[in-house]
C-alpha cells in the first residue's frame, strides 16, 4: 500500500468544462472534480449518499427542491436517492465522496455530466 496525490491519478475529461480524478474503493468512491464557471450539472439521483466539499469556487445546488450555495470551504451531505442538480457559479474544485461505489461512472454512465458551460 502506498499513498498517492491527486496529481498521481489520471485526469478524465468528461467535457470541455468538466474534469475528474477518481479513487476507487471496494465500497466507496472519492472524486476531485474541476468545473468551469457556467457549467450546469443536470438533474440526477443515485443510490449513494454524497458528501460534497468545495475546495475552491462556488456552486449552487438544488436538492429535492431546496437550494443552497456552497462556497470555498463549505460542504454538505446529499442523501441517497435525492434528486439534485448544480450550477457552477465560478470556476470550482469540488471533492465528492460517495458511500457506495459509483459503478455507473466506471461503466461510463455519467450523462448528467456530459454538458458544457454556456
N, CA, C and O atoms as CSV, one atom per row, in Angstrom:
chain,resi,resn,atom,element,x,y,z
A,1,UNK,N,N,0.846,-1.167,0.000
A,1,UNK,CA,C,0.000,0.000,0.000
A,1,UNK,C,C,0.893,1.232,0.000
A,1,UNK,O,O,1.902,1.285,0.703
A,2,UNK,N,N,0.503,2.232,-0.807
A,2,UNK,CA,C,1.300,3.438,-0.953
A,2,UNK,C,C,0.369,4.635,-1.091
A,2,UNK,O,O,-0.642,4.558,-1.789
A,3,UNK,N,N,0.703,5.737,-0.431
A,3,UNK,CA,C,-0.071,6.959,-0.575
A,3,UNK,C,C,0.110,7.548,-1.964
A,3,UNK,O,O,1.145,7.360,-2.605
A,4,UNK,N,N,-0.904,8.259,-2.417
A,4,UNK,CA,C,-0.856,8.918,-3.716
A,4,UNK,C,C,-1.324,10.364,-3.551
A,4,UNK,O,O,-1.950,10.710,-2.549
A,5,UNK,N,N,-1.023,11.189,-4.524
A,5,UNK,CA,C,-1.545,12.548,-4.580
A,5,UNK,C,C,-2.541,12.618,-5.733
A,5,UNK,O,O,-2.584,11.731,-6.585
A,6,UNK,N,N,-3.346,13.687,-5.748
A,6,UNK,CA,C,-4.296,13.840,-6.862
A,6,UNK,C,C,-3.553,13.869,-8.190
A,6,UNK,O,O,-4.079,13.397,-9.198
A,7,UNK,N,N,-2.336,14.417,-8.208
A,7,UNK,CA,C,-1.579,14.500,-9.456
A,7,UNK,C,C,-1.161,13.118,-9.967
A,7,UNK,O,O,-0.868,12.961,-11.152
A,8,UNK,N,N,-1.132,12.111,-9.078
A,8,UNK,CA,C,-0.794,10.747,-9.485
A,8,UNK,C,C,-1.950,10.069,-10.226
A,8,UNK,O,O,-1.750,9.073,-10.920
A,9,UNK,N,N,-3.152,10.612,-10.074
A,9,UNK,CA,C,-4.360,9.987,-10.619
A,9,UNK,C,C,-4.669,10.602,-11.977
A,9,UNK,O,O,-4.707,11.826,-12.099
A,10,UNK,N,N,-4.892,9.779,-13.001
A,10,UNK,CA,C,-5.162,10.310,-14.339
A,10,UNK,C,C,-6.419,11.188,-14.368
A,10,UNK,O,O,-7.404,10.915,-13.683
A,11,UNK,N,N,-6.355,12.241,-15.176
A,11,UNK,CA,C,-7.493,13.139,-15.373
A,11,UNK,C,C,-8.414,12.536,-16.429
A,11,UNK,O,O,-7.970,12.113,-17.496
A,12,UNK,N,N,-9.687,12.508,-16.112
A,12,UNK,CA,C,-10.710,12.071,-17.064
A,12,UNK,C,C,-11.457,13.322,-17.511
A,12,UNK,O,O,-12.157,13.947,-16.714
A,13,UNK,N,N,-11.309,13.689,-18.786
A,13,UNK,CA,C,-12.008,14.859,-19.322
A,13,UNK,C,C,-13.404,14.404,-19.770
A,13,UNK,O,O,-13.549,13.669,-20.746
A,14,UNK,N,N,-14.424,14.858,-19.033
A,14,UNK,CA,C,-15.804,14.492,-19.354
A,14,UNK,C,C,-16.307,15.369,-20.493
A,14,UNK,O,O,-16.901,14.871,-21.450
A,15,UNK,N,N,-16.069,16.684,-20.391
A,15,UNK,CA,C,-16.415,17.673,-21.420
A,15,UNK,C,C,-15.337,18.742,-21.384
A,15,UNK,O,O,-14.348,18.614,-20.662
A,16,UNK,N,N,-15.531,19.796,-22.164
A,16,UNK,CA,C,-14.583,20.916,-22.127
A,16,UNK,C,C,-14.641,21.648,-20.795
A,16,UNK,O,O,-13.710,22.378,-20.453
A,17,UNK,N,N,-15.734,21.464,-20.025
A,17,UNK,CA,C,-15.886,22.208,-18.777
A,17,UNK,C,C,-15.875,21.339,-17.518
A,17,UNK,O,O,-16.006,21.855,-16.408
A,18,UNK,N,N,-15.721,20.022,-17.686
A,18,UNK,CA,C,-15.740,19.113,-16.531
A,18,UNK,C,C,-14.604,18.094,-16.640
A,18,UNK,O,O,-14.492,17.364,-17.625
A,19,UNK,N,N,-13.764,18.066,-15.595
A,19,UNK,CA,C,-12.714,17.050,-15.485
A,19,UNK,C,C,-12.842,16.399,-14.124
A,19,UNK,O,O,-13.317,17.017,-13.171
A,20,UNK,N,N,-12.417,15.145,-14.035
A,20,UNK,CA,C,-12.409,14.497,-12.723
A,20,UNK,C,C,-11.249,13.515,-12.617
A,20,UNK,O,O,-10.727,12.995,-13.603
A,21,UNK,N,N,-10.879,13.296,-11.356
A,21,UNK,CA,C,-9.921,12.263,-10.971
A,21,UNK,C,C,-10.645,11.426,-9.934
A,21,UNK,O,O,-11.319,11.972,-9.060
A,22,UNK,N,N,-10.517,10.119,-10.015
A,22,UNK,CA,C,-11.308,9.242,-9.153
A,22,UNK,C,C,-10.426,8.227,-8.443
A,22,UNK,O,O,-9.526,7.632,-9.035
A,23,UNK,N,N,-10.710,8.046,-7.149
A,23,UNK,CA,C,-10.094,6.990,-6.351
A,23,UNK,C,C,-11.204,5.987,-6.044
A,23,UNK,O,O,-12.240,6.342,-5.482
A,24,UNK,N,N,-10.972,4.735,-6.420
A,24,UNK,CA,C,-11.978,3.682,-6.257
A,24,UNK,C,C,-11.660,2.828,-5.038
A,24,UNK,O,O,-10.537,2.349,-4.878
A,25,UNK,N,N,-12.648,2.643,-4.189
A,25,UNK,CA,C,-12.546,1.707,-3.089
A,25,UNK,C,C,-13.519,0.563,-3.341
A,25,UNK,O,O,-14.284,0.597,-4.305
A,26,UNK,N,N,-13.493,-0.429,-2.493
A,26,UNK,CA,C,-14.443,-1.532,-2.647
A,26,UNK,C,C,-15.872,-1.082,-2.370
A,26,UNK,O,O,-16.814,-1.575,-2.991
A,27,UNK,N,N,-16.035,-0.141,-1.434
A,27,UNK,CA,C,-17.379,0.267,-1.006
A,27,UNK,C,C,-17.637,1.759,-1.114
A,27,UNK,O,O,-18.658,2.238,-0.621
A,28,UNK,N,N,-16.749,2.498,-1.738
A,28,UNK,CA,C,-16.935,3.938,-1.866
A,28,UNK,C,C,-16.129,4.490,-3.014
A,28,UNK,O,O,-15.244,3.823,-3.549
A,29,UNK,N,N,-16.448,5.729,-3.391
A,29,UNK,CA,C,-15.753,6.413,-4.470
A,29,UNK,C,C,-15.449,7.830,-4.019
A,29,UNK,O,O,-16.316,8.513,-3.473
A,30,UNK,N,N,-14.214,8.275,-4.247
A,30,UNK,CA,C,-13.795,9.625,-3.897
A,30,UNK,C,C,-13.332,10.300,-5.173
A,30,UNK,O,O,-12.512,9.747,-5.905
A,31,UNK,N,N,-13.852,11.498,-5.449
A,31,UNK,CA,C,-13.530,12.176,-6.702
A,31,UNK,C,C,-13.150,13.627,-6.464
A,31,UNK,O,O,-13.641,14.280,-5.543
A,32,UNK,N,N,-12.266,14.109,-7.317
A,32,UNK,CA,C,-11.910,15.530,-7.362
A,32,UNK,C,C,-12.370,16.021,-8.720
A,32,UNK,O,O,-11.860,15.594,-9.756
A,33,UNK,N,N,-13.352,16.934,-8.702
A,33,UNK,CA,C,-13.886,17.471,-9.948
A,33,UNK,C,C,-13.439,18.905,-10.135
A,33,UNK,O,O,-13.430,19.690,-9.186
A,34,UNK,N,N,-13.069,19.247,-11.361
A,34,UNK,CA,C,-12.767,20.614,-11.747
A,34,UNK,C,C,-13.863,21.028,-12.712
A,34,UNK,O,O,-14.051,20.407,-13.758
A,35,UNK,N,N,-14.593,22.092,-12.350
A,35,UNK,CA,C,-15.761,22.517,-13.109
A,35,UNK,C,C,-15.610,23.980,-13.513
A,35,UNK,O,O,-15.275,24.825,-12.683
A,36,UNK,N,N,-15.856,24.278,-14.780
A,36,UNK,CA,C,-15.765,25.653,-15.256
A,36,UNK,C,C,-17.016,26.430,-14.855
A,36,UNK,O,O,-18.120,25.886,-14.836
A,37,UNK,N,N,-16.827,27.711,-14.534
A,37,UNK,CA,C,-17.959,28.571,-14.228
A,37,UNK,C,C,-18.966,28.538,-15.370
A,37,UNK,O,O,-18.589,28.511,-16.542
A,38,UNK,N,N,-20.248,28.541,-15.020
A,38,UNK,CA,C,-21.310,28.495,-16.022
A,38,UNK,C,C,-21.798,27.094,-16.350
A,38,UNK,O,O,-22.803,26.934,-17.043
A,39,UNK,N,N,-21.098,26.079,-15.859
A,39,UNK,CA,C,-21.494,24.690,-16.119
A,39,UNK,C,C,-22.753,24.336,-15.333
A,39,UNK,O,O,-22.907,24.724,-14.176
A,40,UNK,N,N,-23.637,23.601,-15.972
A,40,UNK,CA,C,-24.832,23.068,-15.300
A,40,UNK,C,C,-24.706,21.557,-15.252
A,40,UNK,O,O,-24.537,20.911,-16.287
A,41,UNK,N,N,-24.785,20.993,-14.061
A,41,UNK,CA,C,-24.796,19.533,-13.890
A,41,UNK,C,C,-26.264,19.147,-13.777
A,41,UNK,O,O,-26.935,19.519,-12.815
A,42,UNK,N,N,-26.759,18.409,-14.747
A,42,UNK,CA,C,-28.176,18.087,-14.850
A,42,UNK,C,C,-28.751,17.312,-13.678
A,42,UNK,O,O,-28.030,16.680,-12.906
A,43,UNK,N,N,-30.054,17.378,-13.571
A,43,UNK,CA,C,-30.793,16.708,-12.508
A,43,UNK,C,C,-30.555,15.201,-12.585
A,43,UNK,O,O,-30.651,14.592,-13.650
A,44,UNK,N,N,-30.240,14.613,-11.422
A,44,UNK,CA,C,-29.980,13.183,-11.354
A,44,UNK,C,C,-30.108,12.720,-9.908
A,44,UNK,O,O,-30.241,13.536,-8.996
A,45,UNK,N,N,-30.067,11.426,-9.709
A,45,UNK,CA,C,-30.025,10.840,-8.368
A,45,UNK,C,C,-29.238,9.545,-8.452
A,45,UNK,O,O,-29.009,9.012,-9.537
A,46,UNK,N,N,-28.825,9.044,-7.290
A,46,UNK,CA,C,-28.076,7.788,-7.241
A,46,UNK,C,C,-28.243,7.178,-5.863
A,46,UNK,O,O,-28.610,7.865,-4.909
A,47,UNK,N,N,-27.975,5.893,-5.763
A,47,UNK,CA,C,-28.181,5.153,-4.512
A,47,UNK,C,C,-27.162,5.509,-3.435
A,47,UNK,O,O,-27.365,5.182,-2.265
A,48,UNK,N,N,-26.080,6.166,-3.807
A,48,UNK,CA,C,-25.030,6.501,-2.845
A,48,UNK,C,C,-25.319,7.835,-2.160
A,48,UNK,O,O,-25.794,8.782,-2.786
A,49,UNK,N,N,-25.020,7.889,-0.858
A,49,UNK,CA,C,-25.005,9.161,-0.157
A,49,UNK,C,C,-23.777,9.916,-0.669
A,49,UNK,O,O,-22.730,9.309,-0.896
A,50,UNK,N,N,-23.895,11.237,-0.854
A,50,UNK,CA,C,-22.814,12.034,-1.442
A,50,UNK,C,C,-22.376,13.127,-0.477
A,50,UNK,O,O,-23.189,13.934,-0.026
A,51,UNK,N,N,-21.087,13.144,-0.166
A,51,UNK,CA,C,-20.501,14.194,0.651
A,51,UNK,C,C,-19.770,15.125,-0.305
A,51,UNK,O,O,-18.843,14.695,-0.993
A,52,UNK,N,N,-20.168,16.386,-0.360
A,52,UNK,CA,C,-19.587,17.353,-1.288
A,52,UNK,C,C,-18.883,18.455,-0.509
A,52,UNK,O,O,-19.451,19.024,0.423
A,53,UNK,N,N,-17.642,18.754,-0.894
A,53,UNK,CA,C,-16.864,19.815,-0.256
A,53,UNK,C,C,-16.272,20.702,-1.348
A,53,UNK,O,O,-15.573,20.214,-2.237
A,54,UNK,N,N,-16.549,21.999,-1.282
A,54,UNK,CA,C,-15.996,22.940,-2.253
A,54,UNK,C,C,-14.604,23.359,-1.772
A,54,UNK,O,O,-14.465,24.007,-0.735
A,55,UNK,N,N,-13.596,22.986,-2.523
A,55,UNK,CA,C,-12.207,23.314,-2.199
A,55,UNK,C,C,-11.889,24.732,-2.662
A,55,UNK,O,O,-11.154,25.460,-1.994
A,56,UNK,N,N,-12.443,25.118,-3.800
A,56,UNK,CA,C,-12.238,26.465,-4.329
A,56,UNK,C,C,-13.403,26.793,-5.249
A,56,UNK,O,O,-13.820,25.947,-6.040
A,57,UNK,N,N,-13.937,28.013,-5.158
A,57,UNK,CA,C,-15.004,28.444,-6.040
A,57,UNK,C,C,-16.352,28.465,-5.356
A,57,UNK,O,O,-16.450,28.541,-4.131
A,58,UNK,N,N,-17.401,28.395,-6.179
A,58,UNK,CA,C,-18.773,28.440,-5.659
A,58,UNK,C,C,-19.686,27.646,-6.580
A,58,UNK,O,O,-19.549,27.674,-7.803
A,59,UNK,N,N,-20.621,26.938,-5.959
A,59,UNK,CA,C,-21.565,26.106,-6.699
A,59,UNK,C,C,-22.940,26.190,-6.022
A,59,UNK,O,O,-23.045,26.119,-4.797
A,60,UNK,N,N,-23.979,26.342,-6.831
A,60,UNK,CA,C,-25.343,26.382,-6.305
A,60,UNK,C,C,-25.990,25.036,-6.588
A,60,UNK,O,O,-25.992,24.564,-7.725
A,61,UNK,N,N,-26.537,24.422,-5.551
A,61,UNK,CA,C,-27.152,23.108,-5.664
A,61,UNK,C,C,-28.649,23.201,-5.394
A,61,UNK,O,O,-29.098,23.990,-4.562
A,62,UNK,N,N,-29.397,22.398,-6.097
A,62,UNK,CA,C,-30.823,22.239,-5.822
A,62,UNK,C,C,-31.015,20.767,-5.479
A,62,UNK,O,O,-30.777,19.882,-6.302
A,63,UNK,N,N,-31.454,20.526,-4.240
A,63,UNK,CA,C,-31.603,19.163,-3.743
A,63,UNK,C,C,-33.045,18.994,-3.282
A,63,UNK,O,O,-33.484,19.645,-2.333
A,64,UNK,N,N,-33.783,18.108,-3.968
A,64,UNK,CA,C,-35.200,17.912,-3.633
A,64,UNK,C,C,-35.916,19.242,-3.459
A,64,UNK,O,O,-36.605,19.454,-2.461
A,65,UNK,N,N,-35.754,20.144,-4.433
A,65,UNK,CA,C,-36.428,21.449,-4.476
A,65,UNK,C,C,-35.906,22.472,-3.479
A,65,UNK,O,O,-36.476,23.559,-3.383
A,66,UNK,N,N,-34.848,22.172,-2.732
A,66,UNK,CA,C,-34.251,23.135,-1.799
A,66,UNK,C,C,-32.915,23.588,-2.371
A,66,UNK,O,O,-32.102,22.757,-2.776
A,67,UNK,N,N,-32.679,24.906,-2.408
A,67,UNK,CA,C,-31.439,25.426,-2.976
A,67,UNK,C,C,-30.459,25.840,-1.895
A,67,UNK,O,O,-30.845,26.332,-0.835
A,68,UNK,N,N,-29.176,25.630,-2.185
A,68,UNK,CA,C,-28.107,26.028,-1.264
A,68,UNK,C,C,-26.898,26.460,-2.095
A,68,UNK,O,O,-26.588,25.855,-3.121
A,69,UNK,N,N,-26.228,27.508,-1.639
A,69,UNK,CA,C,-24.998,27.975,-2.274
A,69,UNK,C,C,-23.829,27.517,-1.417
A,69,UNK,O,O,-23.770,27.819,-0.225
A,70,UNK,N,N,-22.908,26.795,-2.021
A,70,UNK,CA,C,-21.693,26.366,-1.324
A,70,UNK,C,C,-20.520,27.139,-1.886
A,70,UNK,O,O,-20.351,27.238,-3.101
A,71,UNK,N,N,-19.703,27.691,-0.987
A,71,UNK,CA,C,-18.513,28.427,-1.372
A,71,UNK,C,C,-17.282,27.757,-0.766
A,71,UNK,O,O,-17.400,26.809,0.010
A,72,UNK,N,N,-16.115,28.253,-1.122
A,72,UNK,CA,C,-14.856,27.677,-0.670
A,72,UNK,C,C,-14.904,27.322,0.816
A,72,UNK,O,O,-15.230,28.153,1.664
A,73,UNK,N,N,-14.568,26.052,1.106
A,73,UNK,CA,C,-14.503,25.572,2.485
A,73,UNK,C,C,-15.803,25.023,3.028
A,73,UNK,O,O,-15.818,24.458,4.122
A,74,UNK,N,N,-16.897,25.171,2.295
A,74,UNK,CA,C,-18.191,24.677,2.771
A,74,UNK,C,C,-18.489,23.299,2.195
A,74,UNK,O,O,-18.011,22.936,1.120
A,75,UNK,N,N,-19.290,22.544,2.936
A,75,UNK,CA,C,-19.642,21.184,2.498
A,75,UNK,C,C,-21.043,20.840,2.942
A,75,UNK,O,O,-21.625,21.515,3.791
A,76,UNK,N,N,-21.578,19.788,2.362
A,76,UNK,CA,C,-22.880,19.272,2.762
A,76,UNK,C,C,-22.985,17.811,2.369
A,76,UNK,O,O,-22.155,17.284,1.628
A,77,UNK,N,N,-24.027,17.168,2.886
A,77,UNK,CA,C,-24.303,15.769,2.564
A,77,UNK,C,C,-25.596,15.723,1.766
A,77,UNK,O,O,-26.617,16.266,2.188
A,78,UNK,N,N,-25.547,15.076,0.617
A,78,UNK,CA,C,-26.731,14.865,-0.213
A,78,UNK,C,C,-27.214,13.448,0.074
A,78,UNK,O,O,-26.479,12.486,-0.151
A,79,UNK,N,N,-28.447,13.309,0.568
A,79,UNK,CA,C,-28.941,11.970,0.920
A,79,UNK,C,C,-29.002,11.035,-0.288
A,79,UNK,O,O,-29.159,11.482,-1.424
A,80,UNK,N,N,-28.878,9.752,-0.032
A,80,UNK,CA,C,-29.030,8.745,-1.094
A,80,UNK,C,C,-30.392,8.919,-1.744
A,80,UNK,O,O,-31.384,9.187,-1.066
A,81,UNK,N,N,-30.437,8.766,-3.053
A,81,UNK,CA,C,-31.644,8.822,-3.873
A,81,UNK,C,C,-32.298,10.197,-3.961
A,81,UNK,O,O,-33.375,10.317,-4.546
A,82,UNK,N,N,-31.684,11.236,-3.400
A,82,UNK,CA,C,-32.230,12.590,-3.513
A,82,UNK,C,C,-31.951,13.135,-4.911
A,82,UNK,O,O,-30.823,13.061,-5.399
A,83,UNK,N,N,-32.970,13.674,-5.541
A,83,UNK,CA,C,-32.795,14.275,-6.856
A,83,UNK,C,C,-32.075,15.612,-6.670
A,83,UNK,O,O,-32.484,16.427,-5.843
A,84,UNK,N,N,-31.006,15.837,-7.438
A,84,UNK,CA,C,-30.229,17.054,-7.290
A,84,UNK,C,C,-29.600,17.477,-8.613
A,84,UNK,O,O,-29.405,16.669,-9.521
A,85,UNK,N,N,-29.287,18.780,-8.695
A,85,UNK,CA,C,-28.578,19.342,-9.842
A,85,UNK,C,C,-27.738,20.505,-9.339
A,85,UNK,O,O,-27.906,20.955,-8.205
A,86,UNK,N,N,-26.831,20.993,-10.183
A,86,UNK,CA,C,-25.908,22.040,-9.741
A,86,UNK,C,C,-25.611,23.025,-10.858
A,86,UNK,O,O,-25.614,22.684,-12.041
A,87,UNK,N,N,-25.352,24.266,-10.440
A,87,UNK,CA,C,-24.910,25.327,-11.323
A,87,UNK,C,C,-23.601,25.849,-10.766
A,87,UNK,O,O,-23.533,26.253,-9.605
A,88,UNK,N,N,-22.566,25.845,-11.582
A,88,UNK,CA,C,-21.247,26.291,-11.140
A,88,UNK,C,C,-21.187,27.807,-11.320
A,88,UNK,O,O,-21.214,28.312,-12.443
A,89,UNK,N,N,-21.106,28.520,-10.202
A,89,UNK,CA,C,-21.163,29.980,-10.207
A,89,UNK,C,C,-19.842,30.609,-10.653
A,89,UNK,O,O,-19.830,31.684,-11.251
A,90,UNK,N,N,-18.748,29.942,-10.360
A,90,UNK,CA,C,-17.413,30.368,-10.782
A,90,UNK,C,C,-16.554,29.118,-10.842
A,90,UNK,O,O,-16.897,28.098,-10.245
A,91,UNK,N,N,-15.431,29.190,-11.564
A,91,UNK,CA,C,-14.559,28.015,-11.660
A,91,UNK,C,C,-14.429,27.384,-10.284
A,91,UNK,O,O,-14.273,28.077,-9.279
A,92,UNK,N,N,-14.495,26.056,-10.254
A,92,UNK,CA,C,-14.675,25.368,-8.984
A,92,UNK,C,C,-13.876,24.070,-8.937
A,92,UNK,O,O,-13.748,23.363,-9.936
A,93,UNK,N,N,-13.343,23.776,-7.757
A,93,UNK,CA,C,-12.770,22.457,-7.476
A,93,UNK,C,C,-13.599,21.879,-6.340
A,93,UNK,O,O,-13.761,22.501,-5.291
A,94,UNK,N,N,-14.116,20.688,-6.563
A,94,UNK,CA,C,-15.011,20.040,-5.603
A,94,UNK,C,C,-14.498,18.641,-5.306
A,94,UNK,O,O,-14.075,17.917,-6.207
A,95,UNK,N,N,-14.539,18.270,-4.035
A,95,UNK,CA,C,-14.300,16.887,-3.647
A,95,UNK,C,C,-15.650,16.263,-3.365
A,95,UNK,O,O,-16.443,16.812,-2.600
A,96,UNK,N,N,-15.922,15.111,-3.980
A,96,UNK,CA,C,-17.143,14.343,-3.735
A,96,UNK,C,C,-16.758,12.961,-3.240
A,96,UNK,O,O,-15.933,12.277,-3.846
A,97,UNK,N,N,-17.365,12.558,-2.135
A,97,UNK,CA,C,-17.186,11.199,-1.626
A,97,UNK,C,C,-18.550,10.524,-1.632
A,97,UNK,O,O,-19.533,11.095,-1.159
A,98,UNK,N,N,-18.609,9.316,-2.164
A,98,UNK,CA,C,-19.853,8.549,-2.262
A,98,UNK,C,C,-19.735,7.295,-1.404
A,98,UNK,O,O,-18.728,6.589,-1.457
A,99,UNK,N,N,-20.772,7.023,-0.615
A,99,UNK,CA,C,-20.733,5.905,0.327
A,99,UNK,C,C,-20.918,4.551,-0.324
A,99,UNK,O,O,-20.683,3.517,0.302
A,100,UNK,N,N,-21.331,4.553,-1.556
A,100,UNK,CA,C,-21.349,3.315,-2.343
A,100,UNK,C,C,-20.499,3.568,-3.576
A,100,UNK,O,O,-20.444,4.681,-4.099
A,101,UNK,N,N,-19.859,2.546,-4.013
A,101,UNK,CA,C,-19.011,2.650,-5.207
A,101,UNK,C,C,-19.858,3.094,-6.400
A,101,UNK,O,O,-20.944,2.560,-6.626
A,102,UNK,N,N,-19.360,4.074,-7.166
A,102,UNK,CA,C,-20.074,4.589,-8.330
A,102,UNK,C,C,-19.745,3.745,-9.558
A,102,UNK,O,O,-19.007,4.169,-10.446
A,103,UNK,N,N,-20.313,2.538,-9.585
A,103,UNK,CA,C,-20.079,1.653,-10.721
A,103,UNK,C,C,-20.574,2.264,-12.025
A,103,UNK,O,O,-20.039,1.965,-13.092
A,104,UNK,N,N,-21.598,3.124,-11.948
A,104,UNK,CA,C,-22.097,3.775,-13.156
A,104,UNK,C,C,-21.000,4.630,-13.798
A,104,UNK,O,O,-20.889,4.681,-15.023
A,105,UNK,N,N,-20.196,5.297,-12.979
A,105,UNK,CA,C,-19.087,6.084,-13.535
A,105,UNK,C,C,-18.062,5.178,-14.191
A,105,UNK,O,O,-17.566,5.473,-15.278
A,106,UNK,N,N,-17.749,4.088,-13.534
A,106,UNK,CA,C,-16.754,3.163,-14.076
A,106,UNK,C,C,-17.221,2.576,-15.406
A,106,UNK,O,O,-16.412,2.261,-16.278
A,107,UNK,N,N,-18.545,2.434,-15.546
A,107,UNK,CA,C,-19.126,1.912,-16.782
A,107,UNK,C,C,-19.356,3.005,-17.826
A,107,UNK,O,O,-19.863,2.726,-18.912
A,108,UNK,N,N,-18.983,4.253,-17.502
A,108,UNK,CA,C,-19.140,5.351,-18.443
A,108,UNK,C,C,-20.530,5.948,-18.480
A,108,UNK,O,O,-20.855,6.691,-19.406
A,109,UNK,N,N,-21.359,5.641,-17.496
A,109,UNK,CA,C,-22.730,6.151,-17.453
A,109,UNK,C,C,-22.762,7.399,-16.571
A,109,UNK,O,O,-23.022,7.319,-15.371
A,110,UNK,N,N,-22.500,8.524,-17.174
A,110,UNK,CA,C,-22.498,9.784,-16.441
A,110,UNK,C,C,-23.036,10.900,-17.332
A,110,UNK,O,O,-22.456,11.984,-17.391
A,111,UNK,N,N,-24.141,10.636,-18.022
A,111,UNK,CA,C,-24.709,11.562,-18.987
A,111,UNK,C,C,-25.035,12.921,-18.375
A,111,UNK,O,O,-24.935,13.942,-19.057
A,112,UNK,N,N,-25.418,12.949,-17.119
A,112,UNK,CA,C,-25.752,14.220,-16.483
A,112,UNK,C,C,-24.545,15.145,-16.407
A,112,UNK,O,O,-24.708,16.352,-16.228
A,113,UNK,N,N,-23.326,14.600,-16.541
A,113,UNK,CA,C,-22.115,15.409,-16.562
A,113,UNK,C,C,-21.733,15.805,-17.974
A,113,UNK,O,O,-20.851,16.645,-18.153
A,114,UNK,N,N,-22.372,15.223,-18.987
A,114,UNK,CA,C,-21.998,15.457,-20.367
A,114,UNK,C,C,-22.611,16.747,-20.913
A,114,UNK,O,O,-23.332,16.741,-21.911
A,115,UNK,N,N,-22.305,17.845,-20.234
A,115,UNK,CA,C,-22.783,19.167,-20.646
A,115,UNK,C,C,-21.596,20.115,-20.631
A,115,UNK,O,O,-20.614,19.880,-19.927
A,116,UNK,N,N,-21.686,21.166,-21.392
A,116,UNK,CA,C,-20.628,22.181,-21.383
A,116,UNK,C,C,-21.206,23.474,-20.851
A,116,UNK,O,O,-22.418,23.688,-20.859
A,117,UNK,N,N,-20.306,24.335,-20.387
A,117,UNK,CA,C,-20.760,25.633,-19.890
A,117,UNK,C,C,-21.350,26.426,-21.048
A,117,UNK,O,O,-21.013,26.237,-22.216
A,118,UNK,N,N,-22.237,27.310,-20.662
A,118,UNK,CA,C,-22.944,28.086,-21.686
A,118,UNK,C,C,-22.413,29.503,-21.732
A,118,UNK,O,O,-22.883,30.313,-22.532
